[in-house]
């Protein structure tokens, strides 16, 4: 078995997790951007799907699965910490107004993170699964078809689950539908616009790492977190060129 060289994987993992955490906090506020109405986290969150595509395309589904669960764990820890801090008493100069402000801004993160975690797992694993399967069907060609198709499915699942769990009963049905549609369209357009950048990063990483993963014998069970990413029956190929 040949172990994969993954000198850039820790960097990508760190950026991926950072984007997820920042997006969760920014989601507290609704923003208007041209014709779109969406939660603030949507400005950054689509980048996580670009990184999800890159992870699966270069390192394979098994490596991507570990990164997805790493992000899940970090977001869960953030939510738990923010909740615990809110419950702890403050000093005398920590006024009731300060506590109320903290609860107003940070407390909603609990529900938002819960929604995000559920939607994130469903969306990211769907995205990774579709891309890995399409890579086999297309024999590694037409990357743009794989990235866009997987995003259309993954972002659709993510957006609907997140908005319903996070904001159902908080906003009116009309606003909720508007946000779901706006979120989905914006995220997909973002992915399409970023396709040249995705191509450049994928090509650069494959050349730098010297690998190109085809998940022909991969077990796609999302809970097999500790499965090795070593060469199994030809899954790992040297990157072309």
Secondary structure, DSSP 8 states (H G I E B T S, - for coil): ------TTHHHHHHHHHHHHHHHHHHTTSEEEETTEEEETTHHHHHHHHHHHHHHHHHH-HHHHHHHHHHHHHHHHHHHHHHHHHHHS---TTS-HHHHHHHHHHHTHHHHHHHHHHHHHHHHHHHHHHHHHHHHHHTTT--HHHHHHHHHHHHHHHHHHHHHHHHHBTTB-HHHHHHHHHHHHHHHHHHHHHTHHHHHHHHHHHHHHHT-EE--SS----TT-TT---S--TT-EE----
